[in-house]
């Protein structure tokens, strides 16, 4: 049920805001609508390269602004443009006040809304609603009225601080500026309070959100300087440095790792905080993360991009990154760490490629497409004023060459986190690079056990998915062992033994210089008897030019499903040869899927399934 405006403004923010409410007579008249763009606008050629990302926001500005409610609930940014639930109590919906304020305050040849009165009137209404949602303690809600939102408050402080800066630049809405200043001081005090268990929880979770709040507080203090708050800010940075990062190198989100949130949210928020404070602890955190990230991004030999070890991501499914990421690029602010952490340069678009991409965008005669609703993150343009420090092409290639599995062909690296007894295993041998995870999974999407197999010539050959049907492991009774918290022991650097908690599936993993052997026993958990109903499952990444043939001669064309009675499968990719063999002739199926990787879409997931009677040995051998 929609929340009544009076309840939100007076109940949540207090009677002090009552005098700032728009009179009913003014509301009845309605706010003026914002005019649409002139014909032919926007002209791509008018945008500075670093501001091209504003163009699609310009296209949606008038429709989004005109969806601001000018009755009840007054000032609510309706239309479902950003964040869910799209309800008046969700303060995150209002984050586009920054977007409105930027277009109002900044004069550009391509910006017809500079100092537009209709835009200002609706921005004022949206700010009234936003400030009115603040709880008496300084927090903001997201999922229900009165909630103390860690994310809503953290990101909200940053957006309101940037909005205040724009209002000051334009010398606009002085009374509303004063209200925003009061709200920001309250928000910062709530967020930086070390006794605030919502933000500084134990164990410390969703660290990207807390970091955003600290970064927003730092931006606020550039506008509203305060000695005591600055001391609290430095104290919270020390807390982040101590508790936000796993000993393994990832940032907790919530308590495991997540490729997307670590690289696309946490690192940029840390970069903003670093730019505002120059605190060296943040650079140290970025350096440790770059080391960790280098084990988990798998470079394709043709230079087209990376596949990620996303099977162990807690929250999202970011399975790949293209080598060149055009605007809008959510990661771009994180590039400010590249000068002090050159290793991070491996993962960003090079300056030369970025320039070429932006030149191509400017020359494209097609109309600028509108952003789809919900795909309108204001972070993209909120980060633009900070610029970027992308690596040169040579620096990027040098950083890639320093990746652990490219600079060495022989190591066994096990990264451990005590929380949930998480083990991340990375094994490099001359003919392969293997990744695996054991211990307590921190999210339902996380798939344990063997995770990927990479070859220096063929690239990624096996790539576990976040689904039970796409995991690399054993399926017994309709359930994959990868869905369990696998218990592992490590007798040597070449041998891992692991099993499901109930002992129903046990695996011996033997790693050689050019092969990986899996010896599986699937038994009844209660009786210990061989079940006869297990399936070995291997998610392969195949390319159109691959030659894939079963040992009985059955050809398995790319993008098609084939079944054969065989004891092996050979994949030829250029000079590389990957051979998969299993004990005994069995009816095996190689099934295609719709899952493809990278912009060219050439890499497609195909899943090899080998039914067996409860015991099976598979060997993946590499050559070439």
MARVOLO-296800 format. One record per residue: z, y, x of N, C-alpha, C in turn. Coordinates in steps of 0.1 Angstrom, whole numbers, plus 2048, in hexadecimal, padded with zeros to 3 digits. Layout:
N
ZYXZYXZYX;...
***
This chain:
624
8007F480880080080080080C809;7F78168077F782280F80482980E;80882F81A81583681B813844815;81C84980D81B85680881D861813;81586B81281587581D82387B81E;82987E81383688581384187C81A;84086E81784986581D84786582C;83B86583183886583F83D872846;83987D84083C88A84784B88D846;85188B83B85F88F83A86988483E;86587883A86E86D83E86D86984C;86186985286086586086387186A;85D87D86785E88887086989186D;86E89186187A89985E8758A6857;87F8AD85287D8B984A8778C4852;8788C485F8738CF8688658D1867;85D8C786284F8C886184A8CD853;8548CE84A8508D183D8498DE83C;84D8E88448478F58438398F6849;8358EB8508288EB85681D8E584D;8218DF8428188D883A80E8E2833;8028DD8327F88E582B7FB8E681C;7FB8F28177FE8F48087F58EC800;7FA8E77F47F28DF7EB7E58E67E7;7E68F37E57DB8FB7E07D08FB7EA;7D38FC7F77C98FB8027C38ED803;7CC8E38017C78D58027BD8D37F6;7C08D87EA7B78D67DF7A98DB7E1;7A88E67E979B8EC7EC7938E37F5;7998DB7FD7928D280678F8D9813;78E8D181D78A8D782A77B8D782B;7768E18327678E18347628D583C;7578D08387518C583F74A8C984C;74A8C08567438C38637348C0861;72C8C986571E8C78647198BC86D;70E8B58697098AB8717018B187D;6FD8A88866F68AD8926E88B288E;6E38BC8956D68C18936CB8B6896;6C08B88906B58AE8926B28AC8A1;6B18A08A56AD89D8B36B989D8BD;6C58A08B86D18A08C06D88938BF;6DE88F8CA6E08968D76D48938E0;6D189D8E86C689C8F26CD8968FF;6C988A9026CE88390E6CD88B91B;6C389291C6C18999296CB8A492B;6D28A99216DB8B49236E98AF929;6EC8A29296F989E92D6FA89C93C;7058A194270889E94F70A88F951;70788995C70887A95D716875959;72087C95D72E87795B73287994C;72A88094472E88393672487C92C;71C87493171386D92871A86491E;72686092272E85791973385F90D;73286C90D73687490172B8738F6;71F8708FA7148718F07168688E4;71985B8E571B8548D87278588D0;73185F8D673C8658CF7378718C7;72E8788CD7298848C77218808BA;71A8758BB7128708AF71B86D8A3;7278678A673086489B73A86E897;73A87989F74588389D74688888E;73B88D88973B89387B73F889871;73987D87173E87386774D86F868;75186E87575F86B877769876873;76588387676D88E87276D890863;76288E85D76189084E769885846;76D87B84D775870846784874847;78787F84E79588384E79988783F;7A488183B7A888482D7AD89282B;7A88998217AD8A681E7B58A7811;7B989B80C7C289B8017CF893806;7D38897FE7DE8808037D8873807;7DC86E8137E587481D7DE87E826;7E288A8257DB89582C7DA89383B;7CE8948407CC89384F7CA885854;7CC87B84C7C986D8507BB86C854;7B88668607AB8648647A585785E;7A085885279B84D84B78D848850;78883F84977A83A84C77A82D855;78682A85A78781D86277F81F870;78082A87677882D88277F82788E;78C82688E79482289A7A181C896;7A380F89B7B080889A7B280388C;7B97F788C7BD7F187F7CC7EE880;7D37EE8757CE7F08687CB7FF866;7C080285E7BB80F85C7C3815850;7D08178537DA81C8497E082984E;7E58318447EA83E8487F683D851;7FE83285180A83185A80682E868;7FA82986B7F68258787F2831881;7FB83588A7F88418927ED83F89B;7E983389F7DE8318A87D18358A2;7D08358957C483988E7C1848892;7CC84F8957CA85E8977C78618A5;7C58588AE7C385B8BC7B68638BF;7AD8638B57A186A8B77A38798B6;7AF87E8B47B288C8B47AD8918C2;7AF8898CC7AA88D8DA79B8908D9;7948878D37858888D27818958CB;7888988C07858A48B97888B08C1;7938B08C87978BB8D078E8BE8DC;7898B38E17808B58ED7738BC8E9;76D8B78DE7618BD8D97638CC8D5;76F8CF8D07718DC8CC7738E58D8;7798E18E277E8E98ED7748EA8F9;76A8E18FA7618E19057538E5902;74F8EF9097418F59077378ED90F;72D8E79087238E090F7158E3907;70A8E390F6FE8E69086FA8DC8FD;7008D08FE6FD8C68F47088C58E9;7128CE8E971D8CD8E071D8D88D6;7178D58CA7168DF8C07248E28B9;72E8DB8BC73B8DC8B57458E48BD;7418EA8C874A8F38CF74E8FE8C7;75B8FF8C576290A8BD75D90A8AE;75B8FE8A97578FD89B7638FD892;76390688976F9088807728FC877;7678F68727698EA86A7708DF872;76B8DD87E7718D38877808D788A;7838E388C7918E788F79A8E5883;7958E887779D8E686B7A18D7869;7978CE86B79A8C08697A28BA875;7A08C08817A98BC88C7B78C0889;7B98CC8847C78D08807CD8C7876;7C68C386C7CB8BA8627CF8AC868;7C68A78717C989A8787D589B880;7D78A68877E28A88907EF8A9887;7EE8AF87C7FA8B08737FE8A286F;7F489A86B7F888C8677FD884873;7F788687F7FC87E88B80A88288F;80D88F89081A89389482488F889;82088F87C82988C87182C87D871;825875878828866878833863883;83686C88B83F86989684D867890;85385C89586185989186B863896;87786489088186D89688586B8A4;88385E8A988785B8B787C85F8C1;8708628BC8658668C585A85C8C6;85C8508C08528468C08488488B4;83D8408B58338408AA8308328A5;82D83089982B82389381C81F894;81A81189380D80C89280B802887;8137F88868117ED87C8197EF86F;8237F786F82A7FA863831807864;83480E85983A81B85A84881A861;84B82486A85782487185881B87D;84E81387F84F80A88B84F812898;85780D8A18578138AF84C80C8B7;8408128B883580B8BE83480E8CD;8348038D48338048E382580A8E6;81A8048E080D8088E380A8158DC;80D8178D080A8238C881082F8CF;81D82D8D38248398DA81E83B8E8;81C8318EF8178328FD8098398FE;8008338F67F28398F67F28478EF;7FB8488E57FB8548DD8008608E5;80A85E8EE80E8698F780386E8FF;7FB8659057EF86990D7E5871905;7E186C8F97D78738F17DC8818ED;7E98828E97EE88F8E47EF8988F0;7F28948FC7F389D9077E58A290A;7DB89A90A7CD89E90D7C88A7902;7CC8A58F57C98AE8EA7CF8BB8EC;7DC8BB8F07E38C88F37DB8D08FD;7D78C99087D08D09137C38D790D;7BC8D09047B08D58FE7B38E18F5;7BD8E08EE7C18EB8E57C58F78ED;7CC8F58F87CF9019017C2907907;7B98FE90B7AD9039117A590C907;7A69088FA79F90F8F07A791A8EA;7B491B8ED7BD9258E77BD9238D8;7BE9178D47BD9148C57CA90E8C0;7CC9118B37D790B8AB7E590D8B3;7E99198B57F691A8BD8029148B6;8039158A980E90F8A280E9008A3;8028FA8A28018EC8A38038E78B2;7FF8F08BB8028ED8C98128EC8CB;8198F48C58278F48C682D8E78C1;8288E38B582D8D68B08298CA8B9;81D8CB8BE8198C08C78228BF8D4;8268CB8D982F8CC8E483C8C58E1;8418C88D584E8C28D184D8B38D0;8428AF8CA8408A08C883E89A8D6;8378A08DF83589A8EC8438998F4;84B8A38F38588A28FA8608978F4;8608968E786888B8E186287D8E5;85487C8E584E8708E885186C8F7;85087590085387290E86186E910;86A87590987887190B87B863906;87485F8FB8768528F68708488FF;86484B90485D84190C86383F91A;86884992086D84892E87C84492E;88284292389083E922892830927;89882E93289A8209388A181792E;8A981C9258B081491B8A781090F;89B81490F89281290388D804905;8927FA8FD88F7EC8FE8817E98F8;87C7F28F086E7F08EA8647F18F5;8657FB8FE85C7FD90985F7F4915;86C7F59198717EF9258787E2922;8707D991C8767CD9178797C3922;8817B991F8847AE9298827A1922;87879992686E79B9318657A692D;85F7AD9388577B99368497B4932;8447B89268387B392082E7BF91D;8217BB91C8177C59188187D1922;8177CF92E81A7D993880F7E4938;8037E19337F97EC9327FE7F7928;8057F391E8097FD91481480691A;81D800921828808928822811932;81880C93A81281594480A82093E;80481E9327FD82992B807833927;81382F92281D83991E82284192A;82383B93682884294281D84B946;81084794680585094980585C940;80685993380686492981286E92C;81D86892F82987193382687993F;81F87494981B87B955812887951;8088849487FF88E94480689993C;81089593481889F92C81F8A8936;8258A294082D8AB94A8248B4952;8178B295280F8BC95880D8C894F;80F8C694280E8D193881C8D7935;8268CF9358348D293183D8CE93C;83D8D59488458D19538548D0950;85A8C69568698C495386E8BB95F;8788C196687D8BA9728848AC96E;88C8AC9648938A096088989595C;88089995487688F94F86D88A95A;86A89396486388E97086A884978;87788597987F87B98087F86E978;88086F96B87F86396287185C964;86786496585985F967859857974;85E85C97F85D85598B86684898B;87084898387983C98187183197A;86983597086182B968856826971;85082E97984682998284B81E98B;85882199085E81699886180A990;86480B9848667FF97B8597F897A;84E7FF9778417F997683D7F1983;8407F798E83C7F199B8447E499D;8507E49988597D899A8577CD990;8547D09838547C69788477C4971;83D7CD9728307CC96B8277C2970;8297BE97D81F7B69848257A8988;81E79E98582279098982178F998;82A78699D8287839AC81B77D9AF;8147789A58067729A77FC77E9A9;7FF78A9A37F67959A57F179B998;7F279498D7ED79A9807F87A297A;7F47AA9707FD7B29688007AA95B;80D7AA9588117A394C80B7A893F;80479F9377FE7A492B7FC798922;80679491981379991981C794925;81B78692882378193381A77993C;80E7779398047709427FA77A946;7EE77694A7E477F94F7D9780944;7D278B9447C778D93B7BC795943;7B078F9457A679694D7A37A4947;7A07A593A79C7B19347A77BC935;7B37B89307BE7C29307C27C793E;7C17BD9477C57C19557BB7CB95B;7AE7C895A7A47D096079F7DC958;79E7DA94B7997E59437A37EE93C;7AF7EB93C7BA7F39367C47F7940;7CB7ED9467D67EF94F7D27F795B;7C87F29627C37F996E7BF80896C;7B780B9627B481995F7C082195C;7CA81C9547D68239517DE82695E;7DF81C9677E581E9737DE82897C;7D182997B7C98329837CC84197E;7CD8429717D085096B7DE854970;7E784B9707F584E9757F5851984;7EC84A98B7EB84C9997E585A99C;7DB85E9957D586B9967DF876993;7E787498A7F187E9867FD87F98F;80187499580D87499D80B8719AC;80086A9AF7FE8659BD80985C9C2;80F8559B981A84D9BD8148409C5;81883E9D18128339D98158259D4;81F8249CC8238179C68178129BD;81081B9B78058179AE7FA8129B6;7F78189C17EC8139CA7F08059CF;7FD8029D28017F59D67FF7EB9CB;8027EF9BF7FF7E69B47F07E39B2;7E87ED9B47DA7EB9B27D57E29BE;7DA7E39C97D67DA9D57D97CC9D2;7E57C99CD7E97BB9CA7E17B69BE;7DD7BE9B57D47BA9AA7C67B79AF;7C17BF9B87B47BC9BD7B37AF9C4;7BE7AB9CB7BE79E9D27BE7939C8;7C67949BD7C778A9B27B97899AB;7B37959A87A77959A079C78E9A8;79C78F9B57927899BE79177A9BD;79C7749B979C7659B77967619A9;79676A9A079376799278676C98D;77F77499577177899176777099A;75E76999475576099B74776799C;74476A9A87377719AB72B7689AA;72176C9A27157659A170C7689AD;70775E9B37007609C06F47699BF;6EE76A9B36E27739B16E67829AF;6F37859B06F87939AF6F87989A1;6F57909976F5795989702799983;70D79498971A79798472478C987;72E78B97E73A78398073D77B973;74176E97574876796A75776896D;75F76896376D76A96577575D961;78175B967789750964791754957;78975694C78F75B940796751938;79574493B79C7399347AB73B935;7B074293F7BE7459407C275393B;7B975A9357BC7679307C5766923;7CF76E9227D976C9177D377290A;7CC77D90A7C97848FE7BA7868FB;7B27869057A478990279B77F908;78D78190678477790B77977D913;77D78591D77378C92576E78292F;76377B92D75E770935755774941;75078094174778494B74679394C;74279895873F7A695A7317A7961;7287AF95C71C7B296271E7BA96F;7157B89797167BF9857157CE983;70D7D397A70B7E19767107E2968;71A7EA96671F7ED95971C7FB955;7137FD94B70F80B94771A81193F;71A81F93E723825935720821926;72B82091E73982292273F816929;74681993474D80F93C75C81293C;76380893577180A934779809941;77380494B77A80195877A80E961;77181795E76D82196877882996E;78382C96678D83496C79582D977;79581F97679B81898179481998E;78881E98F78182099B78882A9A4;79183299F79883C9A77A18359B2;7A48289B07AB8209BA7A281C9C6;79581C9C478C8169CE78E81D9DC;79082A9DD7928309EA79E82B9F1;7A88279EA7B58229F17B58139F0;7AE80C9E77AD7FE9E679E7FA9E6;7987FA9F27897F79F27867EA9EC;78F7E09EC78C7D39E77887D49D8;78D7DE9D178A7DF9C377B7E39C1;7757E99CB7677ED9CA75D7E19C7;7617D59C97597CA9C67567C99B7;75F7CE9AF75E7CB9A07597D7998;7567E299F7507EE9987417EF99A;73A7F699172C7F999372B80299F;7218009A871F8099B371A8169AF;71D8209B771882E9B470982E9B2;7028279BB6F38289BA6EF8219AC;6F58169A96F181099C6F5818990;70181E9917058279866FC833984;6F883998F6EE84498E6E183F988;6DC83498C6D082F9866D182C978;6DC8279746DF8249666E083095D;6E683B9636E784795B6DA84F95B;6D284E9666C58549656BC84D95B;6BD84095A6B58399506BA83C942;6C783E9406CC8429336C685092F;6C68599386C28679356B3867932;6AB85E93869D85E93669885692A;6A284F92469F84691869B84F90C;69084E90668C8568FA6938528ED;6998478ED69F8428E16AB84A8DC;6AD84C8D06B98538CB6C684C8D0;6D08548D26DD84F8D76E38478CB;6E683B8CD6EC8338C26FA8378BE;6FD8368B270B8398AD71482D8B1;7218318B472B8268B672E81F8A9;7308138AA73580B89E74480E89B;74780E88F75681088B75E806892;76A80A89777380389F76F8028AE;7638038B175E8038BF75D8128C4;7678198C27678288C577282C8CD;7778248D67838278DE7828358E5;78C83D8E178C84B8E879084A8F7;79483F8FC79783E90A78B840912;77F83C90D77383E91577084C919;77285590F76F86391277C86A917;78886591479486B91979586A928;78F85F92D78F85D93C784865943;77A86A93C76F87194277387D94B;77C88594777F89194F78488E95D;78988295F78E87E96C78387A976;77787897176C87497976E86597E;76886298976885498E76585599D;76984A9A47668489B276183A9B4;7558389AF74E82B9B074B8289BF;74A81C9C37478189D173881A9D3;73481D9E072681C9E372280E9E2;71480C9E270F7FE9E17147F69ED;7137FC9F97177F5A057267F2A05;72F7FBA0073D7F9A007407ED9F6;7387ED9EB73B7E29E17377D59E7;72C7D49ED7287C79F37327C39FE;7377CCA067417C9A1074D7C3A09;7517CA9FE75D7C59F775B7B79F1;74F7B49EC74C7A79E774D79D9F2;7487A09FD748797A08756793A0D;76079CA0976E799A0D775792A02;76F78E9F77757869ED77A7799F4;7867749EF78C7689F678375C9F7;77B7599ED77374D9ED76574F9F4;76275C9F775675F9FE759761A0D;765765A11767767A1F76D75AA26;771751A1D776744A23771739A1A;76E72DA2176A721A19774716A1A;78171AA1D78B70FA1D799715A1B;79E715A0F7AC719A0D7B0712A00;7BE7119FF7C470D9F27CF7189EF;7CD71F9E47D672A9E17DC7279D3;7E97279D37F07259C67F97319C4;7F67389B97FE7449B58087409AA;8147439AC81F73E9A282574A99C;82974998F83175298883C74A981;84874F98485474797F85574896F;85075296985175395B847749955;84D73F94E84573494884072A953;84472C95F84072296983172296A;82A72D96C81C72E96C81672B97A;80D72297C8067209887F7722987;7F272B9907E472D9907DF72899E;7D671E99D7D17179A97C371B9AC;7C071E9B97B37219BD7B07199CA;7A57119CA7A27099D579470B9DA;79270F9E67857119EC7827069F6;7777009F57726F69FF7646FAA02;75E6F4A0D7506F8A107466F8A05;7476EE9FC73D6EC9F27426F09E4;74D6F79E37526FA9D575D7049D6;76070A9CA76C7129C877170E9BA;77E70A9B97847059AD78F70D9A9;79170F99B79C7169967A370E98B;7B070E98B7B87079817C570E97D;7CA70A9727D771096D7E0705968;7ED70696B7F76FD967804704963;80C6FE95A818705956817709948;820713944821717937816722933;80E71E92A80372892580A73391E;80673F92180C74B91B80575090F;7FA74990A7F374D8FE7EC7418F9;7E97418EC7E37358E67D47338EB;7CE73E8EF7C073D8F47C0737903;7CB73790A7CB7339187C8724918;7BF7209217BC7119227C070D930;7C87039317CE6FF93E7C56F4945;7CA6F09517C36E69587B76EC960;7AD6E49637A26E996B79A6F3963;7966FE96B79170A96478370E968;77F70C97477271097876E709985;76170798775B70299475070B997;7507119A374671A9A87407149B5;7337179B772C7129C372571D9CA;72571E9D772072A9DE71172D9DC;70A7239D86FB7259D56F97259C6;6FF71C9BF6FC71B9B07047259A8;70F72A9AE7187339A672172A99D;72573099272E72998972771E982;72C71298372670697D72F701971;73C7019737456FD96874E709965;75070C95875771895475E715947;76B71394877371093C77471B932;77371892677472191B782723915;78472C90C79172E9067927258F9;78A71B8F878A7138EC78D7058F0;7936FD8E77966EF8EA7896E78EC;77E6EB8E57716E48E67696E98F3;76E6F38FA7676F89057706F7912;77B6F09117846EF91D77F6E5926;7836E59337806DB93D78C6D193E;78B6C69377966BD9377946B192F;79F6AC92979F69F9217A36A2913;79B69D90979E69E8FB7A36918F6;7AF6918F07B56858EB7BA6878DE;7B667F8D47BB6818C67B868F8C1;7AC6948C57A86A18BF7AE6AD8C6;7B66AB8D07BD6B68D77B96B58E6;7B66C18EC7B36C18FA7C06C3902;7C16BC90E7CD6BD9167CE6CC91B;7C36D391B7C46E191F7CC6EA915;7CE6E59097D66EC9007E56EA902;7E96E390C7F76E090F7FC6E891B;8096E891C80F6EE9288106E3933;8056E293B8046D794480E6D894F;8146CC95281E6CB95D8176C6969;8186CD9748116C998081A6C798C;8156BF99581B6BD9A38106BE9AD;8136C29B98096C49C480D6BC9D0;8096AF9D080D6A79DC8066AC9E9;7FB6B29E87F46B79F47EB6C39F0;7E56C99FA7DB6D49F77CF6CF9F0;7CC6C29F07C06BC9EB7C36B49DE;7CF6B49DA7D26AB9CE7DC6B29C5;7D96B19B87E26B69AD7E36AB9A3;7EF6A899F7F169F9947F86A7988;7F26A597C7F86AD9717F76A5964;7FF6A895B7FF6A094E8046A9943;8016A59378066AC92B8156AA92A;81C6B392382B6B192282F6A491D;82869E91382B69190D826685915;81F68892081A67D92880E676923;80867B9187FC6749127F067591A;7EE67F9227E268092B7E7684939;7E467C9437E767F9517DA680959;7DA6899627CE68B96A7D268C979;7C96869817CA68898F7BE68F994;7C069B99A7B56A399F7B46A39AE;7A969E9B37A769D9C179C6A69C5;79F6AF9CF7956B99D37906B59E1;7836B39E377D6B09F07756BC9F5;76F6BBA007676C6A0675B6CA9FD;7556BF9F67496C29EE74B6BB9E0;7576B89DC7586B19CF7666B39C9;7666B29BC7736B29B47736A59AB;77E69E9AD77F6919A578B69399B;78868F98F79268E985794680980;7A067B9827A466D97D7AD66F972;7A966B9667B066D95A7B5660954;7C266094F7C76559477CD65B93A;7C765792F7CC65B9227D265091B;7DF6519187E76479117EE64C905;7F36438FD7FB6478F180864C8F6;80C6588F281965E8F78256558F4;82564E8E98316468E68306388EC;8256328EC8246248F18206238FF;81862D90481362C912807624912;80161F9077F66169077E961F908;7DF61A90E7D262190F7CC622900;7C862E8FD7C56318EF7B662E8EC;7AD62F8F579F62C8F27986378EA;79E6438EA79864E8E179765B8E8;79565B8F57956678FD78766C901;78567890477967E90877A687914;77368591E77268F92976969A925;76D6A69287656B29237636BC92F;7566BF9327536C893D74A6D3938;74F6E09387466EB93373E6F093F;7316ED93E7276F19497216FE946;71E70595071671294F70870F954;6FE70E94C6F070A9506E771694E;6DC7169566D27219566C471B953;6BB72494E6AF71F9496A6717953;6A871A9606A071396A6A6707970;6B270496B6B96F79706B16EB96B;6B26E19746AD6D49706B96CB96E;6BB6C69626C76BF95E6C36B1959;6C76A79606C269995C6CE68F95D;6D06879526D967C9526D567195C;6DE6699606DB65E96A6D1654964;6D06539566C664A9506B865094F;6B765C9546AA6629536A866C948;6B266D93F6B16769346B2685938;6A868C9356A769A9396AF6A392F;6B86AC9336BF6B492A6BB6C392C;6B16C79246AC6D59266B66DF922;6B56EB9296BE6F69276BD6FA918;6C96FC9126C97019046C76F68FA;6C76E98FE6C66DE8F56D16D48F7;6D36CC8EC6DE6C28ED6D76B48EF;6DD6AC8F96D769F8FC6E36958FD;6E06898F96E967E8FB6E3673903;6EB66D90C6E56629146F0658917;6EC64B91A6F564191F6F364192E;6FD6469356FB64894370964894A;70864995771464B95F714657968;70B66196470B66D96C701677967;70268396D6F968E9696F6696976;6EA69A9786E76A29846E16B097F;6E66BB9856E16C89826DB6CD98F;6CE6D198F6C86D799B6C56E6998;6CB6EE9A06C96FD99E6C57039AC;6B87059AD6B37099BA6B56FF9C4;6BC7039CF6BF6FA9DA6CC6F29D8;6D36F69CE6E06EF9CB6DE6E39C2;6E76D99C46E76CD9BB6F56CA9B7;6F86CA9AB7056C69A57046B999F;70C6AF9A370C6A199E71969E997;71869A98B724696983723687980;72C67F98572C67198273966D97C;73966297474565D96E74564E96E;75164896D75263A96F74D632963;74262A96573C62295A732629952;72862294D71D62894572462B937;72263793272863A92571E64391E;72064491171764D90971C65B90A;71666391271A67191471167B90D;71668690970F69090371069E90A;7056A490C7056B29117016BB906;70A6C39017086CC8F57066DA8F9;6FC6E08F36FA6EF8F67036F78ED;7047048F070C70D8E870571B8E7;70B7248E07067318DF70C73B8E9;7157368F171C73E8FB714741907;71074D90970975191571175C91D;70D75D92A71476793370A771939;71077C93B7097879426FD78D93A;6F979993E6F07A09356E2799933;6DE79193E6D178A93C6D277E933;6DE7799306E076E9276DB76192C;6D87609396D275393E6DC748940;6E974B9426F37419446F973D937;6F77309336FC72C926705720928;71072092071A715920714709919;7156FD9207126F091A71E6E791D;7226DF91472E6D791672A6C9917;72E6C392272C6B49247386AD920;7366A391774169B91173E68C914;74968691A74867891E753670917;75166990C75B66190675F65590F;76C65190F77064691777C63F911;78063491778A62B91179862E915;79A63A91B7A863E91F7A964092E;7A063A9367A063D944792641949;79264B95178464F955786657962;77C65596B77B65D97776E664977;76F67197976367A97A763680988;75768198D75668899A74B693999;74E69F99C7446AA99D7426AC9AC;7356A99B07326AB9BF7276B59C0;7286BD9CB71F6C89CD7176C69DA;70B6CB9DA7036CA9E66F96D69E6;6F46DA9F26EA6E59F36F16F29F5;
***
